[in-house]
């Protein structure tokens, strides 16, 4: 099986625990707002659990009317989590049999900052789908990932600074 992956990373001014607590259990609508022709996440359904333990699953609905099934594979608070994506119902079903994703949270600056790295790998359905899937993973999906990571960074840094600013003005 041919796999095509994209990896993005950023440094966030927050501890690994805070970054992880924001990203891992997030409502995916807050980060996955679409990118070019790639649809936004509009909601989840049939979620088993709080999205904090291996084996939990959910169905992700997309703005183009399609959906996919996600399953949490690994979950190590403040360090790492990974997931699988399968049962695509939109156009992606013709290109990929599934995907795997993983997020790492590496402490920096004595734990006051975190390098967040996200890798997402698609598994090509066939040799004929491979060139299109390569383009999707390396151009469009990488842009989608960068946008989501920028949103996460902004949300985390804004929320982590809010209590400090409030305390200073009090």
Residue, then its C-alpha position, 0 to 999 in steps of 0.5 A: x500500500x502506498x502512503x503519502x504523508x504531510x507533517x507540520x509543526x509550530x512552537x506554542x508559548x504554553x506548556x505541553x500539558x496546556x497545548x495537549x489539553x486544548x488540542x487532543x479533546x478539541x471540538x474539531x469545528x474550532x480548528x478544521x475550518x476548510x482550506x480551498x476545496x477541502x471542506x470544513x468540519x461541521x460536527x461530530x456524532x456517535x462519539x464514544x467517550x470524552x476523546x481521551x482513551x484509545x479505542x474511542x470513536x466518532x463520526x466527523x461530518x464535513x461541509x460538503x455533506x461527506x463524513x469519515x470515522x475517526x478512532x483514537x489509537x494512542x493517548x499519552x497526556x501532554x506527550x502524544x496522541x494518534x488516530x485513524x480515519x476510515x470510511x470516507x463517504x465523499x470524493x476521498x473514498x475513491x482515493x484513499x482507504x484510510x489515514x493515520x494521524x499523530x500529534x507530538x508535544x515536545x517541551x521547550x524553554x524549560x517547559x514554558x513552550x511546546x513544539x507541536x508536530x502533527x503528521x497525517x498519512x493517507x493510504x492510497x486506494x490504488x496505483x491509479x489514485x496515488x498521483x492524485x492522493x500525492x498532490x492532495x497530501x503534499x499541497x492541499x492537505x499540508x495547507x489545511x494542516x498549517x491553517x489548523x495549527x495556526x488556529x490552535x496556536x492562536x487559541x492556546x496562546x490567547x487563552x494562556x495569556x488571558x488569566x495573566x492579563x486579567x490578574x495584572x489589571x485587577 
